[in-house]
Amino acid sequence: MAHRPKRTFRQRRADSSDSDSTQEPFAEPGAPGEQTDLGPEEEGLPSGGGHAEAAELPRRARGRGRGRGRVWASSRHAARAAPRLDGGSDVPESRAVDLSTDEEDGTHRSSESKDDQSSSSNSSSSLEEEFTSLVNIPDAAFIQAAYRKRDLARAQEDYISLDVKHAFTISGMKKNTDYPESEPDDHENIIPFTPKPQTLRQKMAETAATRNEETSEDSEEDKKYQDIWEQQQMRRAVKITKGRDIDLSQSSESQTVKKFDASISFPPVNLEIIKKQLNTRLTLLQDTHRSHLREYEKYIQDVKSSKSTIQNLENSSNQVLNFKFYKSMKVYVENLIDCLDKKIINIQEIESAMHALLVKQAMIFMKRRQDELKHESAYLQQLSRKAETSTNTSLAIDEKTQWILEEIESRRAQRRQARVLSGNCTHQEGTSSDDELSSADMMDFQKSQGDILQDHKKIFEDVHDDFCNIQNILLKFQQWREKFPDSYYEAFISLCIPKLLNPLIRFQLIDWNPLKFDSIGLKQMPWFTSIEEFIDSSMEDSKKEDSSDKKILSTVISKTIIPRLTDFVEFIWDPLSTSQTTNLITQSRMIFEEHSTCENEVINKGKQDLLKPIVSRMKKAIDDDVFIPLYPESAVENRMSPHSKFQERQFWSGLKLFRNILLWNELLPEDTLQELGLGKLLNRYLIIALLNAIPGPDVVKKCNQIAACLPEKWFQNSAMRTSIPQLENFIQFLLQSARKLSTSEIRDEVKEIILILVKIKALNQAESFIEEYHLDHLKSVIKEV
């Protein structure tokens, strides 16, 4: 076998376009020292170096990248293949096989990757055409025959040649061949552990390929998103179109007449079946017709009945009049309620204003009395201290106290002058109410009261008399009661009238003051007389025994008058004023008399609601307004001394309150009066003041006044020999005074004391005293009782 010319091979290497000799390992088998004689098995087979070289080309191309990297590897192979064909004729067949194998593998790789074909440039295609014109590329049959020949040679020699520097196989050939045994052994799969250095062209080719891949990937991703968006829009459009098509198809199907399908088979039909169905249908129609006839007849009857009813109503004038009356009453009551609902606000405002004005005046009187009592008592205490010290220094009095004392004395002088002009000489100092106002205060009060009354007159000035006059309102209900008594009593009008009249009665009571002497009584008021007439007319009815209208007046008093009177008692009434107390008792007695005619729970509750504040107000007056000072005998011996005068005024003021309390004897319970008058006032204040007084005609006179205040009702029992327990202290004081006076020359006063004991039913004590002091001429006084 001839060897390859060394010089020519090296010259070819020098002329190679690749400047890096280390990048061409497939050229090393031709180097000195490595050129060995080929065995006979290598004559017809491709050389090991050639096969490795052919196998390495596509692998290098894959290692460097795709695209232009493979073009560079193909150009180099063609440049080296031409000299080798010219330089030696010993291995033309083997070299052709290697080249054809390499080209076949490259062709196979290019078919697997479509990206490599798209990235090839025009220059690479021209080089490949030049290369294929110089080299004869074998076909697939030739390549398979070569593989079989190699395998047979290995089997005969029973060894694997080690003269192979490059053990990479063409994976593409393994896929195309039918012989899996031609696959290289495991020891031929030598794995390179270090990357081979790349030339400048290879680096440039790899960079360009990477950029192309990124560009292609981005474009592919954008194209992918674009395709997805287009598909979504298409699906949406198709869905809407399908929905519309379905609606159109359904509507068209509902409108179209179902065509006869000849393929459907029907059951056999005969005349009997048809006749039966016709009879059934006829029966149903006849039933429906009969039901329609019945309904028609019913409607005819209803029309006739309605016409006859209308005619009867038109002919019957009473029914029409009744309907008109009920309708007019309904309209009237609705209008009345609307009117009162609007006016009740104004009534409450005027009522509150008048009440506040009266309360203010009452508080002025009460505060003035308490302040005067406080300052006068303090002044007298200063005089007592000065008398005890026996100093001749003048008494220092502040300006306010001096001014108050002058005001007190000025009003007392005016009252004395008025009593002298009236001829009242029996009046006692301290029993006056002291409720005089200055001219300026009186003018302010009258002006405020006049303004309130002017507003009071304007409340109903725009209202017709039928809606603000109580007599006209009751006349409407009286007509109802006379015409239709059954419906009148069934509607419980007697319970509704007091509620309807409440605002109107309160309107008439705005300027009513039950504490004034000249105030009009309840029985003289227009509303009272109107209600009495309404009740009297109801009594003439046949049902007068069962009539509920007679309770209207008592209900009005309980719901309207008593709350009004209670406000006066709690905030305005002065129990020390005899005139106010007398007027209040008169009004209360009239109210209780009306209640006595109709006894029920509501009326009893109203009565208790009035009596409770009366008792409470008297208790408060006893605690706040009663003050009887005790001075030494030396200070009160002189009847003209300030201490004696002040003590006398305060005693008679307490006695006045005692008399006013006992005036309620017919209205309040006896035990309540005895507790207030005897227990709290007589025994606690009046008896103590009498014990501190000097026995004499004045003391007997005071005892006579106390006995005169006691109600005779308490001593009407003829079998009574001893007085009530609450008078025991008073009886003992009378006996003590009688003993002191019996030893003196004043004997007429002893007879007066015995008469007082007899009046209060202290008969046993009187007899004992007469026998003890041998006053036989007074036994006739006891026998007369």
PESULRA-V807916 format. One record per residue. N is the residue number from 1. RES is the residue in one letter. PSI is psi in degrees with one decimal (NA if undefined). Layout:
n:N res:RES psi:PSI
n:N res:RES psi:PSI
//
This chain:
n:1 res:M psi:136.7
n:2 res:A psi:141.5
n:3 res:H psi:155.0
n:4 res:R psi:136.4
n:5 res:P psi:127.7
n:6 res:K psi:-45.7
n:7 res:R psi:-44.8
n:8 res:T psi:-39.8
n:9 res:F psi:-43.5
n:10 res:R psi:-37.4
n:11 res:Q psi:-37.7
n:12 res:R psi:-37.4
n:13 res:R psi:-37.1
n:14 res:A psi:-33.6
n:15 res:D psi:-4.3
n:16 res:S psi:147.7
n:17 res:S psi:-12.3
n:18 res:D psi:120.0
n:19 res:S psi:-13.4
n:20 res:D psi:106.8
n:21 res:S psi:-21.2
n:22 res:T psi:-11.8
n:23 res:Q psi:-1.6
n:24 res:E psi:75.4
n:25 res:P psi:-19.2
n:26 res:F psi:-10.3
n:27 res:A psi:-9.2
n:28 res:E psi:-25.3
n:29 res:P psi:-23.7
n:30 res:G psi:2.5
n:31 res:A psi:159.2
n:32 res:P psi:145.6
n:33 res:G psi:-16.4
n:34 res:E psi:-1.6
n:35 res:Q psi:109.9
n:36 res:T psi:160.9
n:37 res:D psi:134.6
n:38 res:L psi:140.3
n:39 res:G psi:170.3
n:40 res:P psi:-26.2
n:41 res:E psi:-9.7
n:42 res:E psi:-2.6
n:43 res:E psi:-45.9
n:44 res:G psi:-1.3
n:45 res:L psi:157.8
n:46 res:P psi:142.7
n:47 res:S psi:158.6
n:48 res:G psi:-42.1
n:49 res:G psi:-40.5
n:50 res:G psi:-39.9
n:51 res:H psi:-43.1
n:52 res:A psi:-39.1
n:53 res:E psi:-42.0
n:54 res:A psi:-34.9
n:55 res:A psi:-28.4
n:56 res:E psi:-27.5
n:57 res:L psi:-52.6
n:58 res:P psi:-30.7
n:59 res:R psi:-38.0
n:60 res:R psi:-39.3
n:61 res:A psi:-39.8
n:62 res:R psi:-35.6
n:63 res:G psi:-36.2
n:64 res:R psi:-23.3
n:65 res:G psi:-177.3
n:66 res:R psi:178.7
n:67 res:G psi:-121.5
n:68 res:R psi:-19.5
n:69 res:G psi:-38.3
n:70 res:R psi:-32.3
n:71 res:V psi:-41.5
n:72 res:W psi:-41.5
n:73 res:A psi:-37.9
n:74 res:S psi:-38.6
n:75 res:S psi:-41.5
n:76 res:R psi:-39.9
n:77 res:H psi:-40.8
n:78 res:A psi:-37.2
n:79 res:A psi:-32.1
n:80 res:R psi:-23.6
n:81 res:A psi:-33.6
n:82 res:A psi:-48.3
n:83 res:P psi:-33.5
n:84 res:R psi:-30.4
n:85 res:L psi:-34.5
n:86 res:D psi:-35.8
n:87 res:G psi:-25.6
n:88 res:G psi:141.4
n:89 res:S psi:9.2
n:90 res:D psi:-30.1
n:91 res:V psi:48.0
n:92 res:P psi:-37.6
n:93 res:E psi:-44.0
n:94 res:S psi:-43.9
n:95 res:R psi:-38.0
n:96 res:A psi:-39.1
n:97 res:V psi:-42.7
n:98 res:D psi:-43.1
n:99 res:L psi:-42.1
n:100 res:S psi:-39.0
n:101 res:T psi:-43.5
n:102 res:D psi:-41.9
n:103 res:E psi:-37.4
n:104 res:E psi:-41.8
n:105 res:D psi:-41.6
n:106 res:G psi:-39.6
n:107 res:T psi:-41.7
n:108 res:H psi:-42.3
n:109 res:R psi:-39.0
n:110 res:S psi:-31.2
n:111 res:S psi:-28.4
n:112 res:E psi:-29.0
n:113 res:S psi:113.0
n:114 res:K psi:-20.3
n:115 res:D psi:-30.4
n:116 res:D psi:-37.8
n:117 res:Q psi:-37.6
n:118 res:S psi:-22.8
n:119 res:S psi:-2.5
n:120 res:S psi:137.9
n:121 res:S psi:173.3
n:122 res:N psi:-29.6
n:123 res:S psi:-38.7
n:124 res:S psi:-37.7
n:125 res:S psi:-35.2
n:126 res:S psi:-39.4
n:127 res:L psi:-39.2
n:128 res:E psi:-37.1
n:129 res:E psi:-38.2
n:130 res:E psi:-37.8
n:131 res:F psi:-42.4
n:132 res:T psi:-23.0
n:133 res:S psi:-24.4
n:134 res:L psi:-25.4
n:135 res:V psi:140.7
n:136 res:N psi:109.9
n:137 res:I psi:123.4
n:138 res:P psi:162.6
n:139 res:D psi:-175.8
n:140 res:A psi:-35.5
n:141 res:A psi:-40.5
n:142 res:F psi:-39.5
n:143 res:I psi:-40.3
n:144 res:Q psi:-37.5
n:145 res:A psi:-38.5
n:146 res:A psi:-40.9
n:147 res:Y psi:-38.6
n:148 res:R psi:-38.1
n:149 res:K psi:-39.3
n:150 res:R psi:-41.0
n:151 res:D psi:-38.4
n:152 res:L psi:-40.8
n:153 res:A psi:-40.5
n:154 res:R psi:-36.9
n:155 res:A psi:-35.2
n:156 res:Q psi:-42.1
n:157 res:E psi:-17.6
n:158 res:D psi:39.6
n:159 res:Y psi:164.0
n:160 res:I psi:125.9
n:161 res:S psi:135.8
n:162 res:L psi:-0.1
n:163 res:D psi:51.1
n:164 res:V psi:114.5
n:165 res:K psi:-28.1
n:166 res:H psi:113.3
n:167 res:A psi:17.5
n:168 res:F psi:137.4
n:169 res:T psi:162.4
n:170 res:I psi:111.7
n:171 res:S psi:-26.0
n:172 res:G psi:-36.1
n:173 res:M psi:-35.5
n:174 res:K psi:-33.7
n:175 res:K psi:-33.4
n:176 res:N psi:-21.9
n:177 res:T psi:157.8
n:178 res:D psi:4.3
n:179 res:Y psi:100.7
n:180 res:P psi:-16.6
n:181 res:E psi:-14.8
n:182 res:S psi:1.4
n:183 res:E psi:138.2
n:184 res:P psi:156.5
n:185 res:D psi:171.4
n:186 res:D psi:-33.0
n:187 res:H psi:-13.1
n:188 res:E psi:-16.3
n:189 res:N psi:72.3
n:190 res:I psi:126.5
n:191 res:I psi:121.8
n:192 res:P psi:131.1
n:193 res:F psi:-9.9
n:194 res:T psi:140.0
n:195 res:P psi:141.6
n:196 res:K psi:143.1
n:197 res:P psi:144.9
n:198 res:Q psi:151.3
n:199 res:T psi:171.4
n:200 res:L psi:-39.3
n:201 res:R psi:-39.6
n:202 res:Q psi:-41.2
n:203 res:K psi:-42.9
n:204 res:M psi:-40.6
n:205 res:A psi:-40.9
n:206 res:E psi:-40.6
n:207 res:T psi:-44.5
n:208 res:A psi:-40.2
n:209 res:A psi:-39.6
n:210 res:T psi:-43.0
n:211 res:R psi:-41.9
n:212 res:N psi:-39.8
n:213 res:E psi:-42.3
n:214 res:E psi:-42.8
n:215 res:T psi:-43.4
n:216 res:S psi:-37.3
n:217 res:E psi:-43.1
n:218 res:D psi:-44.5
n:219 res:S psi:-37.5
n:220 res:E psi:-39.8
n:221 res:E psi:-44.0
n:222 res:D psi:-42.2
n:223 res:K psi:-36.5
n:224 res:K psi:-47.5
n:225 res:Y psi:-40.2
n:226 res:Q psi:-42.9
n:227 res:D psi:-40.5
n:228 res:I psi:-44.6
n:229 res:W psi:-42.8
n:230 res:E psi:-40.1
n:231 res:Q psi:-41.8
n:232 res:Q psi:-45.5
n:233 res:Q psi:-39.1
n:234 res:M psi:-42.3
n:235 res:R psi:-39.6
n:236 res:R psi:-45.0
n:237 res:A psi:-39.1
n:238 res:V psi:-39.1
n:239 res:K psi:-45.6
n:240 res:I psi:-43.0
n:241 res:T psi:-39.3
n:242 res:K psi:-41.7
n:243 res:G psi:-44.2
n:244 res:R psi:-39.9
n:245 res:D psi:-38.4
n:246 res:I psi:-42.8
n:247 res:D psi:-44.1
n:248 res:L psi:-37.7
n:249 res:S psi:-39.8
n:250 res:Q psi:-43.7
n:251 res:S psi:-38.1
n:252 res:S psi:-35.7
n:253 res:E psi:-37.2
n:254 res:S psi:-28.7
n:255 res:Q psi:-31.7
n:256 res:T psi:147.0
n:257 res:V psi:134.7
n:258 res:K psi:125.5
n:259 res:K psi:151.1
n:260 res:F psi:128.1
n:261 res:D psi:114.4
n:262 res:A psi:-17.6
n:263 res:S psi:-17.3
n:264 res:I psi:137.7
n:265 res:S psi:133.4
n:266 res:F psi:155.1
n:267 res:P psi:159.6
n:268 res:P psi:142.6
n:269 res:V psi:136.5
n:270 res:N psi:176.7
n:271 res:L psi:-31.3
n:272 res:E psi:-43.5
n:273 res:I psi:-43.0
n:274 res:I psi:-42.8
n:275 res:K psi:-40.3
n:276 res:K psi:-44.2
n:277 res:Q psi:-40.7
n:278 res:L psi:-40.8
n:279 res:N psi:-41.8
n:280 res:T psi:-46.0
n:281 res:R psi:-40.7
n:282 res:L psi:-39.2
n:283 res:T psi:-42.8
n:284 res:L psi:-42.8
n:285 res:L psi:-38.4
n:286 res:Q psi:-41.1
n:287 res:D psi:-45.1
n:288 res:T psi:-41.0
n:289 res:H psi:-42.6
n:290 res:R psi:-40.6
n:291 res:S psi:-37.6
n:292 res:H psi:-37.6
n:293 res:L psi:-41.1
n:294 res:R psi:-43.8
n:295 res:E psi:-39.2
n:296 res:Y psi:-45.9
n:297 res:E psi:-38.1
n:298 res:K psi:-44.5
n:299 res:Y psi:-37.3
n:300 res:I psi:-42.5
n:301 res:Q psi:-40.2
n:302 res:D psi:-40.1
n:303 res:V psi:-43.0
n:304 res:K psi:-42.2
n:305 res:S psi:-40.7
n:306 res:S psi:-41.6
n:307 res:K psi:-40.9
n:308 res:S psi:-36.8
n:309 res:T psi:-44.3
n:310 res:I psi:-42.0
n:311 res:Q psi:-40.6
n:312 res:N psi:-40.6
n:313 res:L psi:-37.5
n:314 res:E psi:-35.9
n:315 res:N psi:-27.7
n:316 res:S psi:102.2
n:317 res:S psi:-28.9
n:318 res:N psi:-43.8
n:319 res:Q psi:-40.0
n:320 res:V psi:-43.8
n:321 res:L psi:-39.0
n:322 res:N psi:-44.8
n:323 res:F psi:-42.3
n:324 res:K psi:-38.5
n:325 res:F psi:-48.0
n:326 res:Y psi:-39.9
n:327 res:K psi:-41.4
n:328 res:S psi:-38.3
n:329 res:M psi:-38.3
n:330 res:K psi:-46.8
n:331 res:V psi:-41.0
n:332 res:Y psi:-45.8
n:333 res:V psi:-40.5
n:334 res:E psi:-43.6
n:335 res:N psi:-37.6
n:336 res:L psi:-42.9
n:337 res:I psi:-41.3
n:338 res:D psi:-41.8
n:339 res:C psi:-46.5
n:340 res:L psi:-33.9
n:341 res:D psi:-35.1
n:342 res:K psi:-34.8
n:343 res:K psi:-18.2
n:344 res:I psi:-29.7
n:345 res:I psi:-44.6
n:346 res:N psi:-38.1
n:347 res:I psi:-43.3
n:348 res:Q psi:-38.3
n:349 res:E psi:-46.7
n:350 res:I psi:-39.6
n:351 res:E psi:-41.7
n:352 res:S psi:-38.6
n:353 res:A psi:-44.6
n:354 res:M psi:-41.3
n:355 res:H psi:-41.6
n:356 res:A psi:-37.7
n:357 res:L psi:-44.1
n:358 res:L psi:-38.5
n:359 res:V psi:-40.5
n:360 res:K psi:-42.7
n:361 res:Q psi:-42.1
n:362 res:A psi:-39.0
n:363 res:M psi:-33.4
n:364 res:I psi:-46.1
n:365 res:F psi:-44.3
n:366 res:M psi:-44.8
n:367 res:K psi:-37.5
n:368 res:R psi:-42.1
n:369 res:R psi:-43.6
n:370 res:Q psi:-39.7
n:371 res:D psi:-41.3
n:372 res:E psi:-40.7
n:373 res:L psi:-40.0
n:374 res:K psi:-46.0
n:375 res:H psi:-38.1
n:376 res:E psi:-39.2
n:377 res:S psi:-40.8
n:378 res:A psi:-38.1
n:379 res:Y psi:-42.9
n:380 res:L psi:-33.5
n:381 res:Q psi:-38.9
n:382 res:Q psi:-38.5
n:383 res:L psi:-38.2
n:384 res:S psi:-42.3
n:385 res:R psi:-36.8
n:386 res:K psi:-39.0
n:387 res:A psi:-35.3
n:388 res:E psi:-36.7
n:389 res:T psi:-16.0
n:390 res:S psi:45.8
n:391 res:T psi:150.3
n:392 res:N psi:5.9
n:393 res:T psi:148.8
n:394 res:S psi:148.9
n:395 res:L psi:126.6
n:396 res:A psi:118.7
n:397 res:I psi:133.1
n:398 res:D psi:164.6
n:399 res:E psi:-38.8
n:400 res:K psi:-45.8
n:401 res:T psi:-41.5
n:402 res:Q psi:-41.9
n:403 res:W psi:-39.6
n:404 res:I psi:-42.6
n:405 res:L psi:-38.9
n:406 res:E psi:-39.4
n:407 res:E psi:-40.8
n:408 res:I psi:-47.2
n:409 res:E psi:-33.1
n:410 res:S psi:-42.8
n:411 res:R psi:-36.5
n:412 res:R psi:-39.2
n:413 res:A psi:-39.7
n:414 res:Q psi:-39.4
n:415 res:R psi:-37.1
n:416 res:R psi:-43.4
n:417 res:Q psi:-39.4
n:418 res:A psi:-35.3
n:419 res:R psi:-35.7
n:420 res:V psi:-40.2
n:421 res:L psi:-32.4
n:422 res:S psi:-10.4
n:423 res:G psi:15.8
n:424 res:N psi:99.3
n:425 res:C psi:-4.1
n:426 res:T psi:5.2
n:427 res:H psi:141.6
n:428 res:Q psi:140.8
n:429 res:E psi:130.3
n:430 res:G psi:-10.7
n:431 res:T psi:1.2
n:432 res:S psi:150.8
n:433 res:S psi:-23.3
n:434 res:D psi:53.5
n:435 res:D psi:29.8
n:436 res:E psi:143.9
n:437 res:L psi:152.7
n:438 res:S psi:161.5
n:439 res:S psi:-38.3
n:440 res:A psi:-45.3
n:441 res:D psi:-37.0
n:442 res:M psi:-38.8
n:443 res:M psi:-40.8
n:444 res:D psi:-42.3
n:445 res:F psi:-45.6
n:446 res:Q psi:-36.9
n:447 res:K psi:-45.9
n:448 res:S psi:-41.3
n:449 res:Q psi:-39.6
n:450 res:G psi:-39.7
n:451 res:D psi:-40.7
n:452 res:I psi:-40.2
n:453 res:L psi:-31.4
n:454 res:Q psi:-44.6
n:455 res:D psi:-32.6
n:456 res:H psi:-37.4
n:457 res:K psi:-23.6
n:458 res:K psi:-6.1
n:459 res:I psi:-49.0
n:460 res:F psi:21.1
n:461 res:E psi:-20.0
n:462 res:D psi:16.6
n:463 res:V psi:140.0
n:464 res:H psi:152.6
n:465 res:D psi:-27.2
n:466 res:D psi:-15.1
n:467 res:F psi:-1.4
n:468 res:C psi:-9.4
n:469 res:N psi:121.3
n:470 res:I psi:-36.4
n:471 res:Q psi:-41.6
n:472 res:N psi:-37.8
n:473 res:I psi:-45.5
n:474 res:L psi:-28.9
n:475 res:L psi:-36.9
n:476 res:K psi:-46.7
n:477 res:F psi:-28.3
n:478 res:Q psi:-39.1
n:479 res:Q psi:-41.9
n:480 res:W psi:-45.4
n:481 res:R psi:-35.4
n:482 res:E psi:-38.9
n:483 res:K psi:-45.0
n:484 res:F psi:75.1
n:485 res:P psi:-34.0
n:486 res:D psi:-51.4
n:487 res:S psi:-28.8
n:488 res:Y psi:-48.9
n:489 res:Y psi:-30.4
n:490 res:E psi:-26.5
n:491 res:A psi:-1.9
n:492 res:F psi:52.0
n:493 res:I psi:-29.6
n:494 res:S psi:-24.4
n:495 res:L psi:-22.7
n:496 res:C psi:-30.7
n:497 res:I psi:-45.4
n:498 res:P psi:-35.0
n:499 res:K psi:-36.8
n:500 res:L psi:-35.5
n:501 res:L psi:-11.8
n:502 res:N psi:-49.8
n:503 res:P psi:-37.9
n:504 res:L psi:-36.8
n:505 res:I psi:-41.7
n:506 res:R psi:-33.5
n:507 res:F psi:-38.9
n:508 res:Q psi:-19.8
n:509 res:L psi:4.2
n:510 res:I psi:-41.9
n:511 res:D psi:19.4
n:512 res:W psi:125.7
n:513 res:N psi:103.5
n:514 res:P psi:-8.1
n:515 res:L psi:-11.3
n:516 res:K psi:147.5
n:517 res:F psi:-36.7
n:518 res:D psi:13.6
n:519 res:S psi:146.7
n:520 res:I psi:142.9
n:521 res:G psi:161.5
n:522 res:L psi:-36.2
n:523 res:K psi:-18.7
n:524 res:Q psi:-2.1
n:525 res:M psi:148.4
n:526 res:P psi:-40.1
n:527 res:W psi:-34.6
n:528 res:F psi:-45.9
n:529 res:T psi:-36.9
n:530 res:S psi:-42.5
n:531 res:I psi:-39.4
n:532 res:E psi:-42.5
n:533 res:E psi:-40.3
n:534 res:F psi:-39.7
n:535 res:I psi:-40.6
n:536 res:D psi:-39.3
n:537 res:S psi:-30.9
n:538 res:S psi:-26.8
n:539 res:M psi:-24.4
n:540 res:E psi:-11.5
n:541 res:D psi:158.7
n:542 res:S psi:-21.2
n:543 res:K psi:31.8
n:544 res:K psi:-26.7
n:545 res:E psi:-34.6
n:546 res:D psi:5.2
n:547 res:S psi:136.4
n:548 res:S psi:-3.4
n:549 res:D psi:-22.7
n:550 res:K psi:-11.9
n:551 res:K psi:-1.3
n:552 res:I psi:-43.9
n:553 res:L psi:-45.4
n:554 res:S psi:-35.7
n:555 res:T psi:-39.6
n:556 res:V psi:-42.9
n:557 res:I psi:-41.7
n:558 res:S psi:-37.3
n:559 res:K psi:-22.2
n:560 res:T psi:-48.1
n:561 res:I psi:-45.5
n:562 res:I psi:-44.7
n:563 res:P psi:-36.3
n:564 res:R psi:-43.2
n:565 res:L psi:-34.0
n:566 res:T psi:-37.5
n:567 res:D psi:-39.2
n:568 res:F psi:-40.8
n:569 res:V psi:-43.1
n:570 res:E psi:-35.8
n:571 res:F psi:-19.0
n:572 res:I psi:-36.0
n:573 res:W psi:135.8
n:574 res:D psi:108.8
n:575 res:P psi:-20.9
n:576 res:L psi:-13.8
n:577 res:S psi:117.3
n:578 res:T psi:-39.0
n:579 res:S psi:-44.5
n:580 res:Q psi:-42.4
n:581 res:T psi:-41.5
n:582 res:T psi:-44.7
n:583 res:N psi:-40.0
n:584 res:L psi:-38.9
n:585 res:I psi:-37.8
n:586 res:T psi:-48.3
n:587 res:Q psi:-40.1
n:588 res:S psi:-38.4
n:589 res:R psi:-42.0
n:590 res:M psi:-40.7
n:591 res:I psi:-43.3
n:592 res:F psi:-29.9
n:593 res:E psi:-41.9
n:594 res:E psi:-34.9
n:595 res:H psi:-29.2
n:596 res:S psi:-24.3
n:597 res:T psi:-26.6
n:598 res:C psi:100.8
n:599 res:E psi:120.3
n:600 res:N psi:178.3
n:601 res:E psi:-39.3
n:602 res:V psi:-43.1
n:603 res:I psi:-42.9
n:604 res:N psi:-37.9
n:605 res:K psi:-40.8
n:606 res:G psi:-37.7
n:607 res:K psi:-44.6
n:608 res:Q psi:-33.9
n:609 res:D psi:-26.4
n:610 res:L psi:-38.9
n:611 res:L psi:-33.1
n:612 res:K psi:-48.9
n:613 res:P psi:-26.7
n:614 res:I psi:-48.3
n:615 res:V psi:-42.5
n:616 res:S psi:-40.0
n:617 res:R psi:-36.4
n:618 res:M psi:-39.1
n:619 res:K psi:-42.3
n:620 res:K psi:-37.3
n:621 res:A psi:-39.2
n:622 res:I psi:-40.8
n:623 res:D psi:-33.0
n:624 res:D psi:-30.9
n:625 res:D psi:-13.6
n:626 res:V psi:122.3
n:627 res:F psi:111.8
n:628 res:I psi:103.9
n:629 res:P psi:155.4
n:630 res:L psi:120.7
n:631 res:Y psi:159.5
n:632 res:P psi:156.8
n:633 res:E psi:-33.1
n:634 res:S psi:-29.2
n:635 res:A psi:-24.1
n:636 res:V psi:2.3
n:637 res:E psi:-41.6
n:638 res:N psi:117.1
n:639 res:R psi:-15.5
n:640 res:M psi:0.7
n:641 res:S psi:151.8
n:642 res:P psi:-34.5
n:643 res:H psi:-43.4
n:644 res:S psi:-42.0
n:645 res:K psi:-42.3
n:646 res:F psi:-40.7
n:647 res:Q psi:-41.9
n:648 res:E psi:-42.6
n:649 res:R psi:-41.9
n:650 res:Q psi:-34.3
n:651 res:F psi:-46.1
n:652 res:W psi:-28.1
n:653 res:S psi:-41.8
n:654 res:G psi:-38.7
n:655 res:L psi:-33.8
n:656 res:K psi:-44.3
n:657 res:L psi:-37.8
n:658 res:F psi:-42.0
n:659 res:R psi:-43.1
n:660 res:N psi:-36.0
n:661 res:I psi:-42.9
n:662 res:L psi:-8.3
n:663 res:L psi:-16.2
n:664 res:W psi:18.5
n:665 res:N psi:-27.8
n:666 res:E psi:-7.7
n:667 res:L psi:-41.7
n:668 res:L psi:155.0
n:669 res:P psi:153.1
n:670 res:E psi:-43.0
n:671 res:D psi:-34.0
n:672 res:T psi:-43.4
n:673 res:L psi:-42.3
n:674 res:Q psi:-36.2
n:675 res:E psi:-42.9
n:676 res:L psi:-52.5
n:677 res:G psi:-46.5
n:678 res:L psi:-48.1
n:679 res:G psi:-48.6
n:680 res:K psi:-32.3
n:681 res:L psi:-52.0
n:682 res:L psi:-56.8
n:683 res:N psi:-26.1
n:684 res:R psi:-31.4
n:685 res:Y psi:-53.2
n:686 res:L psi:-44.9
n:687 res:I psi:-39.4
n:688 res:I psi:-40.6
n:689 res:A psi:-37.2
n:690 res:L psi:-38.5
n:691 res:L psi:-29.1
n:692 res:N psi:-9.1
n:693 res:A psi:162.6
n:694 res:I psi:126.1
n:695 res:P psi:136.5
n:696 res:G psi:-170.3
n:697 res:P psi:-33.7
n:698 res:D psi:-39.6
n:699 res:V psi:-43.0
n:700 res:V psi:-37.5
n:701 res:K psi:-41.9
n:702 res:K psi:-38.6
n:703 res:C psi:-36.6
n:704 res:N psi:-39.4
n:705 res:Q psi:-38.4
n:706 res:I psi:-45.7
n:707 res:A psi:-31.6
n:708 res:A psi:-26.7
n:709 res:C psi:-20.9
n:710 res:L psi:133.8
n:711 res:P psi:136.4
n:712 res:E psi:-21.6
n:713 res:K psi:-27.6
n:714 res:W psi:-17.7
n:715 res:F psi:29.4
n:716 res:Q psi:-13.0
n:717 res:N psi:117.1
n:718 res:S psi:-26.7
n:719 res:A psi:3.1
n:720 res:M psi:124.0
n:721 res:R psi:-19.1
n:722 res:T psi:150.9
n:723 res:S psi:178.8
n:724 res:I psi:152.3
n:725 res:P psi:-33.1
n:726 res:Q psi:-14.8
n:727 res:L psi:8.7
n:728 res:E psi:-42.1
n:729 res:N psi:-38.5
n:730 res:F psi:-39.2
n:731 res:I psi:-42.6
n:732 res:Q psi:-37.5
n:733 res:F psi:-38.6
n:734 res:L psi:-44.2
n:735 res:L psi:-41.3
n:736 res:Q psi:-42.8
n:737 res:S psi:-37.7
n:738 res:A psi:-38.1
n:739 res:R psi:-42.3
n:740 res:K psi:-36.5
n:741 res:L psi:-23.6
n:742 res:S psi:-26.6
n:743 res:T psi:-12.9
n:744 res:S psi:-176.0
n:745 res:E psi:-9.2
n:746 res:I psi:96.4
n:747 res:R psi:-18.0
n:748 res:D psi:-32.7
n:749 res:E psi:-27.7
n:750 res:V psi:-39.9
n:751 res:K psi:-37.9
n:752 res:E psi:-37.9
n:753 res:I psi:-40.1
n:754 res:I psi:-38.5
n:755 res:L psi:-37.0
n:756 res:I psi:-41.3
n:757 res:L psi:-38.3
n:758 res:V psi:-38.2
n:759 res:K psi:-38.9
n:760 res:I psi:15.0
n:761 res:K psi:33.1
n:762 res:A psi:59.0
n:763 res:L psi:-40.0
n:764 res:N psi:-43.0
n:765 res:Q psi:-36.2
n:766 res:A psi:-43.6
n:767 res:E psi:-41.4
n:768 res:S psi:-40.3
n:769 res:F psi:-40.2
n:770 res:I psi:-44.1
n:771 res:E psi:-34.6
n:772 res:E psi:-38.9
n:773 res:Y psi:11.8
n:774 res:H psi:49.2
n:775 res:L psi:70.8
n:776 res:D psi:-25.8
n:777 res:H psi:-11.6
n:778 res:L psi:-2.3
n:779 res:K psi:-27.9
n:780 res:S psi:-28.1
n:781 res:V psi:-39.6
n:782 res:I psi:-37.9
n:783 res:K psi:-31.0
n:784 res:E psi:-26.2
n:785 res:V psi:NA
//
